Amino acid sequence: MGSRWWGSIVVLDGGRIVERGTHVDLTATGGEYARLFEMQTRGYREGAEGAERSTLTP
């Protein structure tokens, strides 16, 4: 299951809690969780687009 199904997410930095909330709350605030989540989803999108191009290119 993805992070959207978890009740509460805790973001740690150096062993300290820096953010806590639901996926929706944390992505809306634009903090560290949102930055990491966007980086991960961007990697998936770019990977999928690259895979499509490689199958279409002779």
C-alpha positions in Angstrom: 0.0 0.0 0.0 1.1 3.5 -0.7 1.5 6.3 1.8 -2.0 7.6 1.1 -3.4 4.6 3.0 -1.5 5.2 6.2 -3.2 7.0 9.1 -0.3 9.1 10.2 3.1 9.8 8.7 6.1 11.0 10.8 9.0 12.7 9.1 12.4 12.5 10.9 15.5 14.5 10.4 18.5 13.7 12.5 16.3 11.6 14.8 14.0 14.5 15.5 10.3 14.7 14.4 10.1 17.5 11.9 6.6 16.8 10.4 3.6 14.7 11.3 0.3 14.2 9.6 -1.6 12.5 6.9 -0.4 12.2 3.3 -2.9 14.9 2.3 -1.8 17.3 5.1 1.9 16.8 4.5 1.7 17.3 0.7 -0.4 20.4 1.1 2.1 22.1 3.5 5.0 21.9 1.0 7.5 20.7 3.6 10.1 18.0 3.5 7.6 15.2 3.0 6.1 17.0 0.0 9.5 17.6 -1.5 10.5 13.9 -1.1 7.2 12.7 -2.4 7.4 14.9 -5.5 10.9 13.7 -6.1 9.8 10.1 -6.0 6.8 10.6 -8.2 8.8 12.6 -10.7 11.2 9.7 -10.9 8.4 7.3 -11.6 6.9 9.6 -14.3 10.3 10.1 -16.0 11.0 6.4 -15.8 7.7 5.6 -17.4 8.1 8.2 -20.2 11.7 6.9 -20.9 10.3 3.4 -21.1 7.7 4.5 -23.6 10.2 6.3 -25.7 12.6 3.3 -25.7 9.9 1.0 -27.0 8.8 3.5 -29.7 12.3 4.2 -30.9 13.7 1.8 -33.5 
